[in-house]
Amino acid sequence: MANDDHIALPKKGVDAWNAWRHENYNIYPDLSGANLRWAHLKWAHLDGANLSGANLEGANLQTSTVVETDLTDADLTGCRIYGISTWDLKLDRAKQQNLMITPENEPVITVDNIEIAQFRLPSSPQPKDSRRYRHYHLQSGADPRSLHG
């Protein structure tokens, strides 16, 4: 089951979550079964987190990083995933419907599979070197927008 301390962190806001992740980069957060419905997780560092069985319905995951994240049995219905950075996800039995792949200020385009969403729109930022991006992103706490170009 989820770690109550870990579940409390996203509720304090993305800045608090990312600061904690920066200070505790060697800890893989356990948010399994957490209710994160409609959570604002834009720019959140969710790398390596256990979100199995979590309810993320309607959550804003725009431009967040979910590398090596466990989303087994998670509900991702209606999540905004524009610009999300994903690699090596565990998606067994995850509910993926109406995933929004457009920014908040544009007409909505949806897909029903996060792997399809990786074929991003041309205006979507892409890191030059994903390994450098992930390492720098986690170790320095840098704003990932500064690494695109």
N, C-alpha and C positions, 0 to 999 in steps of 0.2 A: 504494500500500500504506500501511498505517497508520503513524503516527508512534510509534516505540517509547516515547518520553518520555510521550506522551499515554496510551498503553496502560497504563503503569505507575501512573498517577495513581489510577484507580478502585480499584486493588488496595490503595491506602493508606487507603481509606475515603472515605465521602461528604464528611466535613468537610474533608479534605485536597483532594478534587476541587473542592468548592465554593469553597474559599479560593483555589485556583489560578484558577478561572474568574473570581472577583471581581477578582483582580489582573490577569488577562489577558482581560478581557471582549471585546477586539477580535480575539482569536484564535478561529478555528473549529476545534475539536479534530478530528483525523483518527483515528478508531477503526475505519476500514474493515477488515473481515475479522477483527476482534478476537474472541477467545474470552472472552465475558463471561457464560458459562453459570453460572447460579445466583448471579450477582452481586447484592450488596445495594446497590441504587442509590436507595433511598427518599430523597426530597427532593433528588435530584441535579439540577443545572442542566445539562441536555443540549441546550440551545438551540443550533441551528445546527451541531451536531456531524455529522460524516460517520460514520454507523454502517452504511454499505452493506456487505452481505455479512457483517455481524457475527453471531455466535451469542449470542443473548440468552435462550436457552431457560431457562425457570424463573427468570429474573431478577425481583427485586422492584423495580418501577418506580413503586410506590405514591407518589402525590403529587409525582412528579418533573415537570419541565417539559421538553418535547420540541418546542418551537416551531421551525419551519423546519428540522427535522432530517431527514437523508437515511437512510431505512431500506430503501432498495432492496435486494432480495435478502436481507434480514436474516431470521433465524429468531427469531420472538417466541413460539414455542410455550410455553404454560404460564406466561407472565409475569403477575405481579400488577400491574394497571394502575388500581386503584381511586384516584380523585382525581387522575389524571394530567392535566396541562395540555397540550393538543395543538392546534396550528394549523399549516396549510401543511406537512403531512408529505409526504415522498416515499415511497410504499409499493409501488412497482412490484415485483411478484413476491415481496413479503415473505410469509413463511409465518406466518399468523396463526391459531392454533388454541388453543382452551381458554384464552383470555385471561380472567383472573379479575378481575371488576369489583366485588368485595366486599372489605371490610376483612378483615384477618387473623383477627379474633376472631368472624367471622360465617360462617354456612353459605356455601359457595362457589357463586357464580353465574358462568357463563362465557359468552363470546361468541366468535365467530370472525372479528371484524372490529373493529379499533380505532376506526373511525369510528362504529360503533354504540355503542361504549362511551362516547362523548361525551354520549349521553343518560343522564346520571348519575342515580344514585339520589337521592331527595329529601334524604337526610342528608349528601350529599357537599357539601363547601364549594365555593363559586363566587366568583371574584373579581368585585368590583363593576364594575371597568373593566379589561378585559384588557390594553389598551395600557399603562395606568399600572402595573398589576401587573407586567407583564413588564419594563418599564423599571426600576422600583424594585427588583424582584427581582434583576436583573442588576447594576445600578449600585451598589446599597447593600449587597448581600449580606444583606439583611434576611431574617428568618424569614418565609416567605410565609404562615404560619398567622396572623400578626398583621395581614394585609391583608384577611382575609375578614370579612364582616359584613352 
